[in-house]
């Protein structure tokens, strides 16, 4: 029994010593590595978010990690992934530079690859692709394929057995922003001129609307599908 009490007293003494030592360390300004890192991150956060636009994804990620806040990234397409973070360049931030965020804040950046930047750099305005075959349009938009959406519409204005572009949004000649979404409508015709019966519905009205965030709307009249 005496031995048990002795052990308990020894443990209690050790705890007291550790508490005293810890208190003295704090009293004399000693900080653990984790405390130093937390203090450094807090000081960086107090300065506000840096401007990440124009930086590589690797640089942006390192800058945000140093602030000890959550970081997320996305490409211009729904299923993009950056295989080389030194090739992907940030062009948009979810929060403005200079914004002060707390410990549990989050920043999302949007990036483009060098191939995508080169394509948008060359095509400052939406090119005229109406009348192109589906295959030609597909090859043309390959560098930015993740930003391009396509749909098919039946149209008697299209030659039987052909698949051609009949509408785009934005319209040809409209300004194109870096990373802007593009929609292409492919027309097809199932009416065999050598057949006594037709399957086409004759509907040549094409209405493409990407909403306010998609870069514009393109409406095609029923009398002239190329207008």
C-alpha positions in Angstrom: 0.0 0.0 0.0 2.8 2.4 0.9 4.6 1.5 -2.4 1.4 2.4 -4.3 1.1 5.8 -2.6 4.7 6.4 -3.3 4.2 5.8 -7.1 1.1 8.1 -7.1 3.1 10.8 -5.3 5.9 10.4 -7.8 3.6 10.8 -10.8 1.9 13.8 -9.3 5.3 15.4 -8.7 6.3 14.8 -12.3 3.1 16.4 -13.6 3.7 19.4 -11.4 7.2 19.7 -12.7 6.1 19.6 -16.3 3.5 22.2 -15.7 6.0 24.5 -14.0 8.5 24.0 -16.8 5.8 24.6 -19.4 4.7 27.8 -17.7 8.3 29.0 -17.4 8.9 28.3 -21.1 5.8 30.4 -22.0 6.9 33.1 -19.5 10.2 33.5 -21.2 8.6 33.5 -24.7 9.4 30.0 -25.8 7.0 28.7 -28.5 6.6 25.2 -30.0 7.0 24.7 -33.7 3.3 24.4 -34.2 2.7 27.6 -32.3 5.2 29.4 -34.4 3.6 28.1 -37.6 0.1 29.2 -36.4 1.4 32.6 -35.5 3.1 33.0 -38.8 0.0 32.0 -40.7 -2.1 34.4 -38.7 0.3 37.2 -39.6 0.1 36.4 -43.3 -3.8 36.2 -43.2 -3.9 39.7 -41.5 -2.3 41.1 -44.7 -5.1 39.9 -46.9 -5.1 37.5 -49.8 -2.3 38.0 -52.4 -3.2 38.4 -56.0 -2.9 34.9 -57.4 -3.8 35.8 -61.0 -1.0 35.1 -63.3 0.7 32.7 -60.9 1.2 29.0 -61.6 -1.1 26.7 -59.7 1.9 25.5 -57.7 2.7 29.0 -56.6 -0.9 29.8 -55.8 -1.3 26.6 -53.7 1.9 27.3 -51.8 0.8 30.9 -51.0 -2.6 29.8 -49.7 -1.1 26.9 -47.7 1.2 29.3 -45.9 -2.0 31.2 -44.7 -3.3 27.9 -43.3 -6.7 28.2 -45.1 -8.5 25.8 -47.4 -7.6 25.8 -51.1 -9.4 24.5 -54.1 -8.8 24.7 -57.8 -10.7 24.1 -61.0 -10.1 24.3 -64.8 -12.4 25.9 -67.4 -14.2 22.6 -67.9 -16.3 20.5 -65.6 -13.8 17.6 -65.5 -10.5 19.3 -65.8 -7.4 18.2 -63.9 -4.0 19.9 -63.9 -1.3 17.3 -64.5 1.5 19.9 -64.4 0.9 22.6 -61.8 3.7 24.7 -63.3 1.9 24.8 -66.6 -1.5 25.8 -65.2 -1.9 29.5 -64.8 -4.5 31.1 -62.5 -6.7 33.7 -64.1 -9.6 33.9 -61.6 -10.1 33.9 -57.8 -13.2 33.3 -55.8 -12.2 36.2 -53.4 -10.7 39.5 -54.3 -7.0 40.2 -53.6 -6.6 41.9 -50.3 -9.6 40.2 -48.7 -8.9 39.2 -45.1 -10.0 35.7 -44.4 -10.1 33.8 -41.1 -8.5 30.6 -40.0 -11.3 28.5 -41.6 -11.6 30.5 -44.8 -11.4 29.0 -48.3 -10.2 30.2 -51.7 -10.9 28.7 -55.1 -8.9 29.6 -58.2 -9.6 28.9 -61.8 -6.8 28.1 -64.2 -6.0 27.4 -67.8 -3.3 25.3 -69.4 -0.8 26.8 -71.9 -2.6 25.2 -74.8 -5.9 26.8 -73.7 -4.3 30.2 -73.2 -2.7 30.0 -76.6 -6.1 29.2 -78.2 -8.0 32.1 -76.5 -5.0 34.4 -77.2 -5.3 33.7 -80.9 -9.1 33.9 -81.0 -10.1 37.1 -79.3 -13.5 36.9 -81.0 -15.7 34.0 -81.7 -14.8 32.6 -85.1 -17.4 31.8 -87.7 -17.7 28.0 -87.8 -21.3 27.8 -89.0 -21.5 25.4 -92.0 -18.4 23.5 -90.8 -18.7 19.7 -90.6 -18.9 18.3 -87.1 -15.5 16.7 -87.6 -13.8 19.9 -88.6 -15.4 21.8 -85.7 -14.3 19.1 -83.3 -10.7 19.4 -84.5 -10.8 23.2 -84.3 -12.0 23.3 -80.7 -9.8 20.4 -79.4 -7.4 22.7 -77.5 -10.4 24.1 -75.4 -12.6 21.0 -75.7 -13.4 21.0 -71.9 -15.0 24.5 -72.3 -17.1 23.5 -75.3 -20.6 22.1 -75.0 -22.4 20.7 -78.0 -25.9 19.5 -78.8 -27.7 18.1 -81.9 -30.8 19.5 -83.6 -32.7 18.1 -86.6 -32.9 20.6 -89.5 -34.1 20.3 -93.1 -31.7 23.0 -94.0 -28.9 20.5 -93.6 -28.2 18.1 -96.5 -29.3 14.5 -95.9 -26.8 12.5 -94.1 -24.6 15.5 -93.1 -23.7 16.8 -89.7 -22.8 20.5 -89.7 -22.6 23.4 -87.3 -25.8 25.5 -87.5 -25.5 27.7 -84.4 -23.0 28.9 -81.9 -23.1 30.8 -78.7 -21.5 33.3 -78.5 -22.3 34.4 -82.1 -19.5 34.8 -84.6 -17.6 38.0 -84.1 -18.6 38.4 -80.5 -15.7 39.0 -78.0 -14.3 35.9 -76.3 -13.0 36.1 -72.8 -10.3 33.8 -71.5 -11.9 30.6 -70.3 -15.4 31.5 -71.7 -17.8 28.7 -72.3 -18.8 28.0 -75.9 -21.8 26.1 -77.1 -22.0 24.6 -80.6 -25.2 23.2 -82.2 -24.8 20.5 -84.7 -27.6 20.1 -87.3 -28.5 16.9 -89.0 -31.2 15.7 -91.5 -32.8 12.3 -91.5 -35.0 13.0 -94.5 -33.8 10.7 -97.3 -34.7 12.5 -100.6 -35.0 9.2 -102.3 -37.6 8.0 -99.7 -41.3 8.5 -100.0 -41.6 9.2 -96.3 -39.6 11.7 -94.2 -38.6 11.7 -90.6 -37.5 15.3 -90.3 -39.7 17.7 -88.4 -38.7 20.7 -90.4 -37.9 22.7 -87.3 -35.1 25.1 -88.2 -35.4 27.5 -85.2 -32.4 27.3 -83.0 -32.3 29.0 -79.7 -29.0 28.8 -77.7 -28.9 30.4 -74.3 -26.0 30.0 -71.9 -27.3 32.5 -69.4 -25.6 35.6 -68.0 -22.5 33.7 -67.0 -22.0 31.9 -70.3 -21.0 34.8 -72.5 -24.1 35.6 -74.5 -27.1 34.3 -76.4 -27.5 33.4 -80.1 -30.9 33.3 -81.8 -31.3 32.0 -85.3 -34.3 32.9 -87.4 -36.5 30.3 -89.0 -36.3 31.6 -92.5 -32.5 31.8 -92.8 -30.6 29.5 -90.4 -27.3 31.2 -91.0 -28.5 34.7 -90.0 
